[in-house]
Amino acid sequence: MANDPDSKRLLWFVFAGSRGGLNRLKIISSLKEKPLNTNQLAKELGLDYKAIQHHIKVLEKNNLITKVGEKYGVTFFISNFLKVNMETFEKIATKLDKSK
């Protein structure tokens, strides 16, 4: 499953091929360190709460994060799918970091 071309294409699209990819990259990087809720992510990244909500929806839709809890208490984690494809994610993050 790791190095699957479809997974690689999905990760490139979510993080490099669409608007907001860099913010989604920052969200994943924060969630790799520790699980957080939407409000904590907004404060930690200095982004608008509504923007975080949007990016969370995109990441959830693409099976890159999972959530535990309900309503305000929802905490987000990186998904098993992303854990399996972490090497590809790291390569994309490195390439995007160099291109800034």
VOPAGU-2260 file (C-alpha; in pm, 1 decimal, decimal comma):
REM VOPAGU-2260
SITE   aa  ch    i         X         Y         Z
SITE  MET   A    0       0,0       0,0       0,0
SITE  ALA   A    1     291,4     235,6      68,3
SITE  ASN   A    2     418,3     399,7    -250,8
SITE  ASP   A    3      84,6     326,0    -417,2
SITE  PRO   A    4      61,9     560,8    -720,8
SITE  ASP   A    5    -300,8     651,1    -642,7
SITE  SER   A    6    -213,2     741,9    -283,7
SITE  LYS   A    7      80,9     947,2    -403,2
SITE  ARG   A    8    -141,4    1132,2    -653,3
SITE  LEU   A    9    -400,9    1202,2    -382,9
SITE  LEU   A   10    -140,0    1342,2    -143,5
SITE  TRP   A   11      12,4    1561,1    -414,6
SITE  PHE   A   12    -330,5    1697,2    -504,5
SITE  VAL   A   13    -439,7    1769,1    -143,7
SITE  PHE   A   14    -113,0    1936,9     -41,8
SITE  ALA   A   15      35,4    2080,7    -361,7
SITE  GLY   A   16    -229,6    2083,7    -632,6
SITE  SER   A   17    -505,8    2280,3    -466,6
SITE  ARG   A   18    -550,7    2608,9    -283,5
SITE  GLY   A   19    -484,6    2587,0      87,7
SITE  GLY   A   20    -246,0    2295,5      55,3
SITE  LEU   A   21      20,5    2462,1     267,7
SITE  ASN   A   22    -229,7    2520,8     548,9
SITE  ARG   A   23    -336,5    2155,4     528,3
SITE  LEU   A   24      31,5    2059,8     544,7
SITE  LYS   A   25      68,6    2267,7     862,7
SITE  ILE   A   26    -241,3    2104,1    1014,1
SITE  ILE   A   27    -105,9    1753,9     949,1
SITE  SER   A   28     234,2    1850,6    1087,2
SITE  SER   A   29      67,7    1975,6    1407,7
SITE  LEU   A   30    -146,5    1663,3    1438,7
SITE  LYS   A   31     161,2    1444,3    1397,8
SITE  GLU   A   32     296,9    1602,4    1716,9
SITE  LYS   A   33     -24,0    1565,8    1918,7
SITE  PRO   A   34    -400,3    1531,8    1867,5
SITE  LEU   A   35    -581,6    1866,4    1873,0
SITE  ASN   A   36    -930,9    2007,6    1830,3
SITE  THR   A   37   -1031,1    2278,9    1581,8
SITE  ASN   A   38    -989,5    2565,2    1828,5
SITE  GLN   A   39    -644,3    2445,0    1937,5
SITE  LEU   A   40    -535,4    2415,7    1574,0
SITE  ALA   A   41    -657,7    2768,0    1497,0
SITE  LYS   A   42    -461,7    2912,0    1790,9
SITE  GLU   A   43    -148,0    2708,3    1727,1
SITE  LEU   A   44    -134,7    2790,3    1354,5
SITE  GLY   A   45    -265,0    3146,7    1379,6
SITE  LEU   A   46    -542,5    3075,1    1130,6
SITE  ASP   A   47    -911,2    3163,7    1131,0
SITE  TYR   A   48   -1137,5    2904,2    1299,8
SITE  LYS   A   49   -1359,0    2881,4     988,3
SITE  ALA   A   50   -1053,1    2823,1     767,8
SITE  ILE   A   51    -943,7    2537,0     994,3
SITE  GLN   A   52   -1294,7    2389,0     973,8
SITE  HIS   A   53   -1276,6    2397,3     593,5
SITE  HIS   A   54    -934,7    2231,3     579,1
SITE  ILE   A   55   -1043,1    1968,7     834,0
SITE  LYS   A   56   -1338,5    1877,9     607,3
SITE  VAL   A   57   -1104,4    1839,3     308,9
SITE  LEU   A   58    -861,0    1625,0     508,6
SITE  GLU   A   59   -1144,0    1408,3     647,6
SITE  LYS   A   60   -1302,4    1364,4     305,1
SITE  ASN   A   61    -968,8    1236,1     172,4
SITE  ASN   A   62    -918,9     999,4     469,2
SITE  LEU   A   63    -606,6    1180,1     594,5
SITE  ILE   A   64    -736,4    1247,7     945,6
SITE  THR   A   65    -981,2    1083,3    1183,5
SITE  LYS   A   66   -1179,7    1226,8    1472,0
SITE  VAL   A   67   -1273,1    1110,4    1818,1
SITE  GLY   A   68   -1550,8    1269,6    2022,9
SITE  GLU   A   69   -1851,0    1482,4    1942,1
SITE  LYS   A   70   -1928,0    1848,5    1877,2
SITE  TYR   A   71   -1687,2    2084,9    2054,7
SITE  GLY   A   72   -1489,7    1801,2    2210,8
SITE  VAL   A   73   -1386,5    1648,8    1876,8
SITE  THR   A   74   -1015,3    1574,1    1866,7
SITE  PHE   A   75    -837,3    1505,1    1537,2
SITE  PHE   A   76    -564,7    1248,1    1469,8
SITE  ILE   A   77    -375,9    1151,5    1156,3
SITE  SER   A   78    -537,7     847,9     991,7
SITE  ASN   A   79    -391,7     501,2     948,4
SITE  PHE   A   80    -394,8     563,9     572,3
SITE  LEU   A   81    -168,1     866,5     619,6
SITE  LYS   A   82      55,1     678,5     864,3
SITE  VAL   A   83     110,6     410,1     598,1
SITE  ASN   A   84     190,3     682,0     341,8
SITE  MET   A   85     396,0     903,1     575,7
SITE  GLU   A   86     710,6     864,4     364,3
SITE  THR   A   87     532,2    1014,2      62,5
SITE  PHE   A   88     386,9    1291,7     280,9
SITE  GLU   A   89     735,6    1378,1     411,1
SITE  LYS   A   90     874,1    1397,0      55,2
SITE  ILE   A   91     595,0    1631,5     -50,1
SITE  ALA   A   92     641,6    1846,7     262,0
SITE  THR   A   93    1015,9    1873,1     194,6
SITE  LYS   A   94     965,7    1969,0    -171,6
SITE  LEU   A   95     703,0    2229,9     -84,7
SITE  ASP   A   96     920,6    2372,3     192,7
SITE  LYS   A   97    1207,9    2420,2     -54,7
SITE  SER   A   98     979,1    2590,7    -307,1
SITE  LYS   A   99     867,8    2868,1     -64,9
